[in-house]
Amino acid sequence: MSHIKENIVHIQKEIQALCRDIGKDPQEIHLIAVTKTIDASRINEAIAEGIVNIGENKVQEILNKFEQVNDINWHMIGHLQTNKVKYIIDKVQMIHSVDRIHLAEEINKKAKQINRCIDILIQVNIAKEETKFGIDEKDIYDFIDQLALLPHIRVKGLMTIAPFEENPEEVRIHFKRMKQLFDEIHDKNIKGIEMRYLSMGMTNDFKIAIEEGSNMVRIGTGIFGKRNYTE
Ligand SMILES: *Cc1c(COP(=O)(O)O)cnc(C)c1O
């Protein structure tokens, strides 16, 4: 039996309760249902329960499901190879994983070809993990200066994937640092660079992320249950 509906209601309630506690408007928190390995019929079930944003981490999965999933905002949240930008440029609402200039230039080029501007987030490797993608925070201002020159890209904020910790309290420090960086960039008022979305927090740590200033959480397991990678 599917628990998608109950899970979504549960998470929405948790977000509401948390926002009440910390004096935030729950409407400001964008929930992205992460649908990797989840088939189209279950995704459509989530959409029927009010989900409007879905996140995928592989180009191929977006292509496989695109036609079968009801009208929705697709978010590319995983590592993106430059040569695959062309397949998703007309399909996704936002790319969360922009972490190198070659990728940004390719996105800009392909967006220009279809006459659109695309919203992106800068992925930051805030915990400096060797295994993770994302830009190092020390390089972020140079990167922003380069991004600001690309007219078909609109920088809308930052994204990070925190290290997995049994005790999510241990990642609070990274979320705090992300929020500082986000505010710092915001306050610089750089032309063409908007700091509107701070995409951080997953099933295990989304409450801590929201407490520290996230306004976009990406939740997979908490909605669809444990993923079955052999499906
Ligand atoms: C899989 C994934 C998530 C969701 O993870 P859960 O722990 O299942 O909530 C969020 N963000 C990214 C980038 C992911 O790849």
Ligand as a Chemical Component Dictionary entry (heavy atoms), coordinates in Angstrom:
data_LIG
# 
_chem_comp.id                   LIG 
_chem_comp.type                 NON-POLYMER 
_chem_comp.pdbx_formal_charge   0 
_chem_comp.three_letter_code    LIG 
# 
loop_
_chem_comp_atom.comp_id 
_chem_comp_atom.atom_id 
_chem_comp_atom.alt_atom_id 
_chem_comp_atom.type_symbol 
_chem_comp_atom.charge 
_chem_comp_atom.model_Cartn_x 
_chem_comp_atom.model_Cartn_y 
_chem_comp_atom.model_Cartn_z 
_chem_comp_atom.pdbx_ordinal 
LIG C1 C1 C 0 18.142 11.999 -3.262 1  
LIG C2 C2 C 0 18.336 13.445 -3.049 2  
LIG C3 C3 C 0 17.566 14.163 -2.120 3  
LIG C4 C4 C 0 16.514 13.521 -1.245 4  
LIG O1 O1 O 0 17.056 12.639 -0.326 5  
LIG P1 P1 P 0 16.141 11.935 0.803  6  
LIG O2 O2 O 0 17.094 11.608 1.867  7  
LIG O3 O3 O 0 15.538 10.736 0.152  8  
LIG O4 O4 O 0 15.102 12.908 1.218  9  
LIG C5 C5 C 0 17.787 15.520 -2.005 10 
LIG N1 N1 N 0 18.708 16.157 -2.757 11 
LIG C6 C6 C 0 19.471 15.517 -3.665 12 
LIG C7 C7 C 0 20.468 16.291 -4.455 13 
LIG C8 C8 C 0 19.305 14.153 -3.853 14 
LIG O5 O5 O 0 20.061 13.512 -4.755 15 
# 
loop_
_chem_comp_bond.comp_id 
_chem_comp_bond.atom_id_1 
_chem_comp_bond.atom_id_2 
_chem_comp_bond.value_order 
_chem_comp_bond.pdbx_ordinal 
LIG C1 C2 SING 1  
LIG C2 C3 SING 2  
LIG C2 C8 DOUB 3  
LIG C3 C4 SING 4  
LIG C3 C5 DOUB 5  
LIG C4 O1 SING 6  
LIG O1 P1 SING 7  
LIG P1 O2 DOUB 8  
LIG P1 O3 SING 9  
LIG P1 O4 SING 10 
LIG C5 N1 SING 11 
LIG N1 C6 DOUB 12 
LIG C6 C7 SING 13 
LIG C6 C8 SING 14 
LIG C8 O5 SING 15 
# 
